[in-house]
Structures are given as C-alpha cells and as structure tokens.
C-alpha cells in the first residue's frame, strides 16, 4: 500500500514514520510513504501556497494551483483509490474506516492548514474527508500520521503476531481487558490468580468478562452495540 502525503510542513512527518512499527513496515516493503512538500509545486518564486480569503476575514487559505499541480502529477504516475483531505469537518475516524482504507492500494492524503483549503480543491480532487476527533489541531499533519498509523498496522505482515490487530480494542466494539506482566506480586499488589493458572479456557472467559465490564463502565455507547448475551455485571 502506498501513501502520498501532501503538506507544507514535511518535516513534521519525519518522526512518525522513522520509528518502531511504521518504520519496520516501510523497511519490509509492506508500505511506502512519500511525503511531498507543497511549496515545491508553487508557481510563485516565493514558494507561496496560501493567500488571503476572498470576502475578508482572519486566516489564510490554501491555494488551488500548487495542489492541482502535485495531484495531477501523482495521478499521471499511477491510479489512486482515494484522495483524502484531513480536516476537522471530515468524517470522524473509527476502526471500521481504518479497516476499509487498509484494503486500498494507493492513497493521497492532503494535510489541511490555516483556515482550510480553497473549496474548489474539495470539489475537484478530494474523494474523502477525514477528521481524527472533535477538537482542533494546528494542522492536518499529526492527524495524517494518526490516520496512516491506524491503517498501516492492519496491513498483513506489519504486526509480528498477525492476530494481534484483530484482537485490538474496537475491532469488535469492545475495549481490551487489563494486562499484567512480571512480577506476580509488587508491593502487595497481586496479578489475578486466573492468569497464573495456565487454564486457557478460564483465562479466555475472564478476559471476555473484563472486556465487557470495562466497555460497559467506560464506553456504554459501545457496550450497547454488543450482540452477545451479556453476563450480569453490576
Ligand atoms: Cl484532520 N485537522 C485538524 N487541523 N484538526 C483536527 C483534525 C484534522 N482532526 C481533528 N482535529
């Protein structure tokens, strides 16, 4: 899967793709992430990519021409399945959306900035608009990194244990159960006995109960989506 990320702040995206799971996915050739500096596509000698809004008001607006240039160039090179604009007024990202995007081959991500992008860019080039939550970030770069991370970890082979993405919180609208590691006792705090028992069935049952209990208390909205017979948890 290939990502082409368009931004006026390319350095902001250096770190997220240079470490840990995302770096390994790129090194293994399971994904390609190409970050493009929008300023390189500006027709002006000052490499301008934004301008004052027509009608006045505060803030700057991203211009259409540099974006037209980079997107046209990319589309000449290969077909794209989606051109995603990162914006707080987009569709709020969730696990199901990440799952569907992970099936695509080539995607362009445009990072929004300032007051946003000239509306004609959205009309002509953008196929999907994504937000990562109901709060405002300074720009779309961190949101693009979050979006790409949520997708890339789902690509087969990216996680060492292929089943682990399937057991993530939210994959089945359930939060994950608590986890513990050594030591079995620390300053009087003990790991639940069942986890030390070696009894796989009981462990699985305990984890499911804990997941349901956690979901019920922390995310009643998700708990109500559960179709399974719910145990009596007070
Ligand atoms: Cl995609 N962009 C910005 N600037 N702020 C956000 C966002 C995106 N998603 C949530 N807040």
py3Dmol code that shows the C-alpha trace and the ligand (Angstrom):
import py3Dmol

protein = """\
ATOM      1  CA  UNK A   1       0.000   0.000   0.000  1.00  0.00           C
ATOM      2  CA  UNK A   2       1.326   3.411  -1.000  1.00  0.00           C
ATOM      3  CA  UNK A   3       0.684   6.752   0.737  1.00  0.00           C
ATOM      4  CA  UNK A   4       1.459  10.098  -0.869  1.00  0.00           C
ATOM      5  CA  UNK A   5       1.163  12.781   1.775  1.00  0.00           C
ATOM      6  CA  UNK A   6       0.977  16.402   0.634  1.00  0.00           C
ATOM      7  CA  UNK A   7       1.956  19.031   3.204  1.00  0.00           C
ATOM      8  CA  UNK A   8       3.561  22.449   3.563  1.00  0.00           C
ATOM      9  CA  UNK A   9       5.368  21.149   6.690  1.00  0.00           C
ATOM     10  CA  UNK A  10       7.038  17.909   5.523  1.00  0.00           C
ATOM     11  CA  UNK A  11       9.478  17.803   8.476  1.00  0.00           C
ATOM     12  CA  UNK A  12       6.545  17.377  10.862  1.00  0.00           C
ATOM     13  CA  UNK A  13       6.061  13.915   9.366  1.00  0.00           C
ATOM     14  CA  UNK A  14       9.678  12.743   9.684  1.00  0.00           C
ATOM     15  CA  UNK A  15       9.436  11.231  13.140  1.00  0.00           C
ATOM     16  CA  UNK A  16       6.182   9.211  12.997  1.00  0.00           C
ATOM     17  CA  UNK A  17       7.432   7.112  10.073  1.00  0.00           C
ATOM     18  CA  UNK A  18      11.015   6.724  11.346  1.00  0.00           C
ATOM     19  CA  UNK A  19      10.405   4.508  14.371  1.00  0.00           C
ATOM     20  CA  UNK A  20       9.025   1.233  15.559  1.00  0.00           C
ATOM     21  CA  UNK A  21       6.188  -0.464  13.700  1.00  0.00           C
ATOM     22  CA  UNK A  22       5.748   2.078  10.894  1.00  0.00           C
ATOM     23  CA  UNK A  23       9.472   2.150  10.152  1.00  0.00           C
ATOM     24  CA  UNK A  24       9.614  -1.645  10.079  1.00  0.00           C
ATOM     25  CA  UNK A  25       6.589  -1.802   7.749  1.00  0.00           C
ATOM     26  CA  UNK A  26       8.366   0.562   5.345  1.00  0.00           C
ATOM     27  CA  UNK A  27      11.721  -1.267   5.657  1.00  0.00           C
ATOM     28  CA  UNK A  28       9.994  -4.591   4.932  1.00  0.00           C
ATOM     29  CA  UNK A  29       8.386  -3.093   1.796  1.00  0.00           C
ATOM     30  CA  UNK A  30       4.867  -3.626   3.133  1.00  0.00           C
ATOM     31  CA  UNK A  31       4.026   0.048   2.677  1.00  0.00           C
ATOM     32  CA  UNK A  32       5.519   3.119   1.013  1.00  0.00           C
ATOM     33  CA  UNK A  33       5.117   6.576   2.489  1.00  0.00           C
ATOM     34  CA  UNK A  34       6.075   9.501   0.242  1.00  0.00           C
ATOM     35  CA  UNK A  35       5.900  12.958   1.784  1.00  0.00           C
ATOM     36  CA  UNK A  36       5.652  15.843  -0.700  1.00  0.00           C
ATOM     37  CA  UNK A  37       6.433  19.466   0.124  1.00  0.00           C
ATOM     38  CA  UNK A  38       3.580  21.503  -1.334  1.00  0.00           C
ATOM     39  CA  UNK A  39       5.902  24.503  -1.624  1.00  0.00           C
ATOM     40  CA  UNK A  40       7.842  22.666  -4.359  1.00  0.00           C
ATOM     41  CA  UNK A  41       4.712  22.929  -6.509  1.00  0.00           C
ATOM     42  CA  UNK A  42       4.052  26.625  -6.001  1.00  0.00           C
ATOM     43  CA  UNK A  43       4.172  28.637  -9.228  1.00  0.00           C
ATOM     44  CA  UNK A  44       5.489  31.699  -7.356  1.00  0.00           C
ATOM     45  CA  UNK A  45       9.144  32.360  -6.735  1.00  0.00           C
ATOM     46  CA  UNK A  46       8.448  32.841  -3.039  1.00  0.00           C
ATOM     47  CA  UNK A  47       7.032  29.304  -2.963  1.00  0.00           C
ATOM     48  CA  UNK A  48       3.738  30.675  -1.693  1.00  0.00           C
ATOM     49  CA  UNK A  49       0.980  28.107  -1.058  1.00  0.00           C
ATOM     50  CA  UNK A  50      -1.624  30.198   0.781  1.00  0.00           C
ATOM     51  CA  UNK A  51      -3.332  33.552   0.293  1.00  0.00           C
ATOM     52  CA  UNK A  52      -5.900  35.879   1.855  1.00  0.00           C
ATOM     53  CA  UNK A  53      -9.527  34.749   1.809  1.00  0.00           C
ATOM     54  CA  UNK A  54     -11.889  36.392  -0.683  1.00  0.00           C
ATOM     55  CA  UNK A  55     -14.527  38.300   1.252  1.00  0.00           C
ATOM     56  CA  UNK A  56     -12.057  39.075   4.031  1.00  0.00           C
ATOM     57  CA  UNK A  57     -11.714  37.616   7.490  1.00  0.00           C
ATOM     58  CA  UNK A  58      -8.936  36.167   9.602  1.00  0.00           C
ATOM     59  CA  UNK A  59      -6.510  33.467   8.497  1.00  0.00           C
ATOM     60  CA  UNK A  60      -5.105  32.251   5.218  1.00  0.00           C
ATOM     61  CA  UNK A  61      -6.476  29.804   2.667  1.00  0.00           C
ATOM     62  CA  UNK A  62      -4.503  27.102   0.840  1.00  0.00           C
ATOM     63  CA  UNK A  63      -4.372  27.929  -2.887  1.00  0.00           C
ATOM     64  CA  UNK A  64      -5.647  25.579  -5.573  1.00  0.00           C
ATOM     65  CA  UNK A  65      -2.774  25.806  -8.053  1.00  0.00           C
ATOM     66  CA  UNK A  66       0.051  24.092  -6.105  1.00  0.00           C
ATOM     67  CA  UNK A  67      -2.392  21.348  -5.069  1.00  0.00           C
ATOM     68  CA  UNK A  68      -3.611  20.940  -8.655  1.00  0.00           C
ATOM     69  CA  UNK A  69      -0.014  20.573  -9.817  1.00  0.00           C
ATOM     70  CA  UNK A  70       1.045  17.895  -7.325  1.00  0.00           C
ATOM     71  CA  UNK A  71      -2.173  15.865  -7.544  1.00  0.00           C
ATOM     72  CA  UNK A  72      -2.150  15.941 -11.371  1.00  0.00           C
ATOM     73  CA  UNK A  73       1.479  14.822 -11.410  1.00  0.00           C
ATOM     74  CA  UNK A  74       0.800  11.926  -8.998  1.00  0.00           C
ATOM     75  CA  UNK A  75      -2.300  10.829 -10.907  1.00  0.00           C
ATOM     76  CA  UNK A  76      -0.298  10.698 -14.142  1.00  0.00           C
ATOM     77  CA  UNK A  77       2.104   8.290 -12.459  1.00  0.00           C
ATOM     78  CA  UNK A  78      -0.456   5.792 -11.060  1.00  0.00           C
ATOM     79  CA  UNK A  79      -4.151   5.467 -10.310  1.00  0.00           C
ATOM     80  CA  UNK A  80      -5.339   6.406  -6.816  1.00  0.00           C
ATOM     81  CA  UNK A  81      -8.157   4.768  -4.867  1.00  0.00           C
ATOM     82  CA  UNK A  82      -8.731   7.761  -2.613  1.00  0.00           C
ATOM     83  CA  UNK A  83      -7.704  11.394  -2.241  1.00  0.00           C
ATOM     84  CA  UNK A  84      -8.230  12.155   1.427  1.00  0.00           C
ATOM     85  CA  UNK A  85      -8.352  15.646   2.897  1.00  0.00           C
ATOM     86  CA  UNK A  86      -7.509  15.820   6.611  1.00  0.00           C
ATOM     87  CA  UNK A  87      -9.890  18.371   8.121  1.00  0.00           C
ATOM     88  CA  UNK A  88     -11.761  18.836  11.417  1.00  0.00           C
ATOM     89  CA  UNK A  89     -15.052  18.928   9.483  1.00  0.00           C
ATOM     90  CA  UNK A  90     -14.430  15.498   7.909  1.00  0.00           C
ATOM     91  CA  UNK A  91     -15.907  12.138   8.908  1.00  0.00           C
ATOM     92  CA  UNK A  92     -14.607  11.155  12.357  1.00  0.00           C
ATOM     93  CA  UNK A  93     -12.104   8.303  12.034  1.00  0.00           C
ATOM     94  CA  UNK A  94     -13.002   4.984  13.650  1.00  0.00           C
ATOM     95  CA  UNK A  95     -11.712   1.415  13.458  1.00  0.00           C
ATOM     96  CA  UNK A  96     -14.134   0.363  10.714  1.00  0.00           C
ATOM     97  CA  UNK A  97     -12.958   3.208   8.497  1.00  0.00           C
ATOM     98  CA  UNK A  98      -9.316   2.242   9.133  1.00  0.00           C
ATOM     99  CA  UNK A  99     -10.170  -1.357   8.211  1.00  0.00           C
ATOM    100  CA  UNK A 100     -11.666  -0.308   4.850  1.00  0.00           C
ATOM    101  CA  UNK A 101      -8.817   2.061   3.985  1.00  0.00           C
ATOM    102  CA  UNK A 102      -6.312  -0.725   4.712  1.00  0.00           C
ATOM    103  CA  UNK A 103      -7.690  -2.626   1.686  1.00  0.00           C
ATOM    104  CA  UNK A 104      -6.760   0.174  -0.745  1.00  0.00           C
ATOM    105  CA  UNK A 105      -3.621   0.265  -2.856  1.00  0.00           C
ATOM    106  CA  UNK A 106      -2.673   3.902  -3.447  1.00  0.00           C
ATOM    107  CA  UNK A 107      -3.913   6.851  -1.466  1.00  0.00           C
ATOM    108  CA  UNK A 108      -3.175  10.560  -1.455  1.00  0.00           C
ATOM    109  CA  UNK A 109      -3.511  12.458   1.816  1.00  0.00           C
ATOM    110  CA  UNK A 110      -3.735  16.250   1.742  1.00  0.00           C
ATOM    111  CA  UNK A 111      -2.954  17.940   5.048  1.00  0.00           C
ATOM    112  CA  UNK A 112      -5.144  20.958   5.713  1.00  0.00           C
ATOM    113  CA  UNK A 113      -3.683  24.117   7.193  1.00  0.00           C
ATOM    114  CA  UNK A 114      -4.576  27.676   8.141  1.00  0.00           C
ATOM    115  CA  UNK A 115      -8.272  28.360   7.607  1.00  0.00           C
ATOM    116  CA  UNK A 116      -8.521  25.451   5.195  1.00  0.00           C
ATOM    117  CA  UNK A 117      -8.264  24.869   1.502  1.00  0.00           C
ATOM    118  CA  UNK A 118      -9.928  26.666  -1.422  1.00  0.00           C
ATOM    119  CA  UNK A 119     -13.313  24.946  -1.733  1.00  0.00           C
ATOM    120  CA  UNK A 120     -12.643  24.189  -5.416  1.00  0.00           C
ATOM    121  CA  UNK A 121      -9.910  21.714  -4.333  1.00  0.00           C
ATOM    122  CA  UNK A 122     -12.521  19.790  -2.347  1.00  0.00           C
ATOM    123  CA  UNK A 123     -14.959  19.827  -5.243  1.00  0.00           C
ATOM    124  CA  UNK A 124     -12.485  18.742  -7.894  1.00  0.00           C
ATOM    125  CA  UNK A 125      -9.925  16.455  -6.255  1.00  0.00           C
ATOM    126  CA  UNK A 126     -10.995  15.245  -2.838  1.00  0.00           C
ATOM    127  CA  UNK A 127     -12.835  11.921  -2.598  1.00  0.00           C
ATOM    128  CA  UNK A 128     -12.864  11.520   1.221  1.00  0.00           C
ATOM    129  CA  UNK A 129     -12.625  13.916   4.163  1.00  0.00           C
ATOM    130  CA  UNK A 130     -11.364  12.639   7.495  1.00  0.00           C
ATOM    131  CA  UNK A 131     -11.127  14.144  10.994  1.00  0.00           C
ATOM    132  CA  UNK A 132      -9.493  12.382  13.950  1.00  0.00           C
ATOM    133  CA  UNK A 133     -11.820  13.802  16.600  1.00  0.00           C
ATOM    134  CA  UNK A 134     -13.834  16.744  17.820  1.00  0.00           C
ATOM    135  CA  UNK A 135     -11.029  19.152  18.661  1.00  0.00           C
ATOM    136  CA  UNK A 136      -8.879  21.425  16.523  1.00  0.00           C
ATOM    137  CA  UNK A 137      -5.219  20.751  15.702  1.00  0.00           C
ATOM    138  CA  UNK A 138      -2.822  23.334  14.278  1.00  0.00           C
ATOM    139  CA  UNK A 139      -2.649  21.426  11.018  1.00  0.00           C
ATOM    140  CA  UNK A 140      -3.507  18.158   9.328  1.00  0.00           C
ATOM    141  CA  UNK A 141      -0.007  16.612   9.636  1.00  0.00           C
ATOM    142  CA  UNK A 142      -0.390  14.971  13.038  1.00  0.00           C
ATOM    143  CA  UNK A 143      -3.865  13.826  12.012  1.00  0.00           C
ATOM    144  CA  UNK A 144      -2.408  12.334   8.794  1.00  0.00           C
ATOM    145  CA  UNK A 145       0.189  10.451  10.867  1.00  0.00           C
ATOM    146  CA  UNK A 146      -2.549   9.080  13.142  1.00  0.00           C
ATOM    147  CA  UNK A 147      -4.660   8.098  10.127  1.00  0.00           C
ATOM    148  CA  UNK A 148      -1.742   6.368   8.352  1.00  0.00           C
ATOM    149  CA  UNK A 149      -0.687   4.568  11.562  1.00  0.00           C
ATOM    150  CA  UNK A 150      -4.201   3.206  12.135  1.00  0.00           C
ATOM    151  CA  UNK A 151      -4.199   1.858   8.558  1.00  0.00           C
ATOM    152  CA  UNK A 152      -0.625   0.576   8.223  1.00  0.00           C
ATOM    153  CA  UNK A 153      -0.769  -1.617  11.354  1.00  0.00           C
ATOM    154  CA  UNK A 154      -3.631  -3.521   9.704  1.00  0.00           C
ATOM    155  CA  UNK A 155      -1.620  -4.483   6.610  1.00  0.00           C
ATOM    156  CA  UNK A 156      -0.860  -8.224   6.780  1.00  0.00           C
ATOM    157  CA  UNK A 157       2.701  -8.861   7.953  1.00  0.00           C
ATOM    158  CA  UNK A 158       3.126  -5.487   9.669  1.00  0.00           C
ATOM    159  CA  UNK A 159       2.443  -6.779  13.166  1.00  0.00           C
ATOM    160  CA  UNK A 160       4.587  -9.743  14.130  1.00  0.00           C
ATOM    161  CA  UNK A 161       1.632 -11.711  15.503  1.00  0.00           C
ATOM    162  CA  UNK A 162      -0.896 -11.382  12.710  1.00  0.00           C
ATOM    163  CA  UNK A 163      -3.806 -11.971  15.024  1.00  0.00           C
ATOM    164  CA  UNK A 164      -2.930  -9.073  17.281  1.00  0.00           C
ATOM    165  CA  UNK A 165      -4.576  -6.379  15.149  1.00  0.00           C
ATOM    166  CA  UNK A 166      -7.761  -8.431  15.193  1.00  0.00           C
ATOM    167  CA  UNK A 167      -7.761  -8.508  18.990  1.00  0.00           C
ATOM    168  CA  UNK A 168      -7.267  -4.728  19.283  1.00  0.00           C
ATOM    169  CA  UNK A 169      -9.715  -2.662  21.252  1.00  0.00           C
ATOM    170  CA  UNK A 170     -12.554  -1.517  18.950  1.00  0.00           C
ATOM    171  CA  UNK A 171     -12.172  -4.328  16.380  1.00  0.00           C
ATOM    172  CA  UNK A 172     -15.300  -5.843  17.898  1.00  0.00           C
ATOM    173  CA  UNK A 173     -16.536  -2.664  19.606  1.00  0.00           C
ATOM    174  CA  UNK A 174     -15.007  -3.920  22.850  1.00  0.00           C
ATOM    175  CA  UNK A 175     -12.273  -2.337  24.945  1.00  0.00           C
ATOM    176  CA  UNK A 176      -9.297  -4.571  25.772  1.00  0.00           C
ATOM    177  CA  UNK A 177      -9.111  -6.405  29.117  1.00  0.00           C
ATOM    178  CA  UNK A 178      -6.385  -5.490  31.655  1.00  0.00           C
ATOM    179  CA  UNK A 179      -2.923  -6.985  31.100  1.00  0.00           C
ATOM    180  CA  UNK A 180      -0.129  -7.846  33.553  1.00  0.00           C
ATOM    181  CA  UNK A 181       3.500  -8.931  33.404  1.00  0.00           C
ATOM    182  CA  UNK A 182       6.145  -9.987  35.926  1.00  0.00           C
ATOM    183  CA  UNK A 183       6.440  -9.788  38.874  1.00  0.00           C
ATOM    184  CA  UNK A 184       3.353 -11.708  40.026  1.00  0.00           C
ATOM    185  CA  UNK A 185       3.317  -9.537  43.157  1.00  0.00           C
ATOM    186  CA  UNK A 186       4.575  -5.977  43.610  1.00  0.00           C
ATOM    187  CA  UNK A 187       4.296  -4.002  46.865  1.00  0.00           C
ATOM    188  CA  UNK A 188       1.401  -6.218  47.837  1.00  0.00           C
ATOM    189  CA  UNK A 189      -0.446  -5.863  44.511  1.00  0.00           C
ATOM    190  CA  UNK A 190      -1.179  -9.270  43.000  1.00  0.00           C
ATOM    191  CA  UNK A 191      -1.836 -10.380  39.457  1.00  0.00           C
ATOM    192  CA  UNK A 192      -5.294 -12.020  39.224  1.00  0.00           C
ATOM    193  CA  UNK A 193      -4.932 -15.722  40.112  1.00  0.00           C
ATOM    194  CA  UNK A 194      -6.642 -16.969  36.948  1.00  0.00           C
ATOM    195  CA  UNK A 195      -3.861 -15.541  34.730  1.00  0.00           C
ATOM    196  CA  UNK A 196      -1.293 -17.631  36.627  1.00  0.00           C
ATOM    197  CA  UNK A 197      -3.425 -20.786  36.479  1.00  0.00           C
ATOM    198  CA  UNK A 198      -2.451 -21.912  32.986  1.00  0.00           C
ATOM    199  CA  UNK A 199      -6.122 -22.799  32.418  1.00  0.00           C
ATOM    200  CA  UNK A 200      -6.687 -21.405  28.911  1.00  0.00           C
ATOM    201  CA  UNK A 201     -10.485 -21.648  28.870  1.00  0.00           C
ATOM    202  CA  UNK A 202     -10.818 -19.849  32.196  1.00  0.00           C
ATOM    203  CA  UNK A 203      -8.354 -17.184  31.111  1.00  0.00           C
ATOM    204  CA  UNK A 204     -10.267 -16.559  27.910  1.00  0.00           C
ATOM    205  CA  UNK A 205     -13.548 -16.342  29.834  1.00  0.00           C
ATOM    206  CA  UNK A 206     -12.035 -13.948  32.401  1.00  0.00           C
ATOM    207  CA  UNK A 207     -10.691 -11.717  29.630  1.00  0.00           C
ATOM    208  CA  UNK A 208     -14.060 -11.593  27.894  1.00  0.00           C
ATOM    209  CA  UNK A 209     -15.830 -10.703  31.172  1.00  0.00           C
ATOM    210  CA  UNK A 210     -13.269  -7.999  31.898  1.00  0.00           C
ATOM    211  CA  UNK A 211     -13.556  -6.584  28.374  1.00  0.00           C
ATOM    212  CA  UNK A 212     -17.343  -6.429  28.676  1.00  0.00           C
ATOM    213  CA  UNK A 213     -17.187  -4.886  32.148  1.00  0.00           C
ATOM    214  CA  UNK A 214     -14.664  -2.277  31.027  1.00  0.00           C
ATOM    215  CA  UNK A 215     -16.679  -1.422  27.946  1.00  0.00           C
ATOM    216  CA  UNK A 216     -19.886  -1.160  29.982  1.00  0.00           C
ATOM    217  CA  UNK A 217     -18.399   1.239  32.527  1.00  0.00           C
ATOM    218  CA  UNK A 218     -16.172   3.330  30.249  1.00  0.00           C
ATOM    219  CA  UNK A 219     -17.982   3.259  26.915  1.00  0.00           C
ATOM    220  CA  UNK A 220     -21.676   2.475  27.414  1.00  0.00           C
ATOM    221  CA  UNK A 221     -22.263   3.642  23.815  1.00  0.00           C
ATOM    222  CA  UNK A 222     -20.074   0.773  22.546  1.00  0.00           C
ATOM    223  CA  UNK A 223     -21.477  -1.689  25.075  1.00  0.00           C
ATOM    224  CA  UNK A 224     -24.988  -1.135  23.728  1.00  0.00           C
ATOM    225  CA  UNK A 225     -23.772  -2.311  20.302  1.00  0.00           C
ATOM    226  CA  UNK A 226     -22.802  -5.747  21.674  1.00  0.00           C
ATOM    227  CA  UNK A 227     -24.935  -8.540  20.226  1.00  0.00           C
ATOM    228  CA  UNK A 228     -23.659 -11.262  22.511  1.00  0.00           C
ATOM    229  CA  UNK A 229     -25.598 -12.401  25.568  1.00  0.00           C
ATOM    230  CA  UNK A 230     -24.351 -10.067  28.261  1.00  0.00           C
ATOM    231  CA  UNK A 231     -23.386 -11.501  31.619  1.00  0.00           C
ATOM    232  CA  UNK A 232     -24.866  -9.967  34.755  1.00  0.00           C
ATOM    233  CA  UNK A 233     -22.302  -7.410  35.722  1.00  0.00           C
ATOM    234  CA  UNK A 234     -23.354  -4.958  38.409  1.00  0.00           C
TER     235      UNK A 234
END
"""
ligand_1 = """\
11
LIG
Cl -7.785 16.142 10.282
N -7.106 18.521 11.145
C -7.076 19.489 12.067
N -6.453 20.642 11.781
N -7.626 19.387 13.268
C -8.233 18.236 13.519
C -8.298 17.172 12.611
C -7.725 17.354 11.411
N -8.982 16.159 13.177
C -9.309 16.597 14.389
N -8.884 17.836 14.607
"""
view = py3Dmol.view(width=600, height=400)
view.addModel(protein, "pdb")
view.setStyle({"model": 0}, {"cartoon": {"style": "trace"}})
view.addModel(ligand_1, "xyz")
view.setStyle({"model": 1}, {"stick": {}})
view.zoomTo()
view.show()
